[in-house]
Amino acid sequence: MGGIGIWQLVIVLLIVFLLFGTKRLKGLGSDVGEAIQGFRKSMGGEPDAGGAAPSQPQTPVTRQADAQPQTDRRA
């Protein structure tokens, strides 16, 4: 007693779907997800491994260094 059963949750979810509709709930879910990601980023936490971009930008690799011959400085 005192706990929420599965049927109560189903009824609440059904009412929420009827009131807001699936499009609005989908938009609300994506907004909440972006807010959580922004909060984690501002707190310095690691982003999820779900395809998030790396936190530090990578420097581009240039071919100019490969064209110049390297000399061995051992004397």
C-alpha positions in Angstrom: 0.0 0.0 0.0 1.1 3.5 -0.5 3.1 2.7 -3.7 2.1 3.6 -7.3 1.1 0.5 -9.2 1.6 -0.2 -12.9 -2.0 0.5 -13.7 -1.9 3.9 -12.1 1.3 4.7 -14.1 -0.4 3.6 -17.3 -3.5 5.8 -16.7 -1.3 8.8 -15.9 0.8 8.3 -19.1 -2.4 7.9 -21.1 -3.8 11.2 -19.8 -0.5 13.0 -20.5 -0.5 11.7 -24.1 -4.1 12.9 -24.5 -3.4 16.3 -23.1 -0.1 17.1 -24.8 0.1 14.8 -27.9 3.1 12.9 -29.1 4.7 15.8 -31.1 4.8 18.1 -28.1 6.1 15.4 -25.8 8.8 14.5 -28.3 9.9 18.1 -28.5 9.8 18.4 -24.7 12.0 15.3 -24.4 14.6 16.6 -26.8 14.7 20.0 -25.0 15.2 18.2 -21.7 18.0 16.1 -23.2 19.8 19.2 -24.5 19.4 20.9 -21.2 20.9 17.9 -19.4 23.8 17.8 -21.9 24.5 21.5 -21.4 24.4 21.1 -17.7 26.9 18.2 -17.8 29.2 20.1 -20.1 29.1 23.2 -17.9 29.9 21.1 -14.8 32.9 19.6 -16.6 31.6 16.1 -16.8 32.3 13.7 -19.7 29.6 13.6 -22.4 27.8 10.4 -23.0 29.3 7.8 -25.4 26.2 8.0 -27.6 28.0 9.8 -30.4 28.7 13.1 -28.6 31.5 15.2 -30.0 34.8 15.2 -28.2 35.3 18.0 -25.6 38.6 19.3 -27.0 38.9 20.2 -30.7 41.5 18.3 -32.6 44.1 20.1 -34.7 44.0 19.3 -38.4 46.9 17.2 -39.7 48.9 18.9 -42.4 50.9 17.3 -45.1 53.5 20.1 -45.2 55.6 18.5 -42.5 55.8 15.2 -44.4 57.1 17.0 -47.5 60.2 18.4 -45.7 63.0 15.9 -45.1 63.9 15.2 -41.5 67.5 15.3 -40.5 69.0 13.1 -37.8 70.6 15.3 -35.1 72.7 12.6 -33.5 76.3 13.7 -33.3 
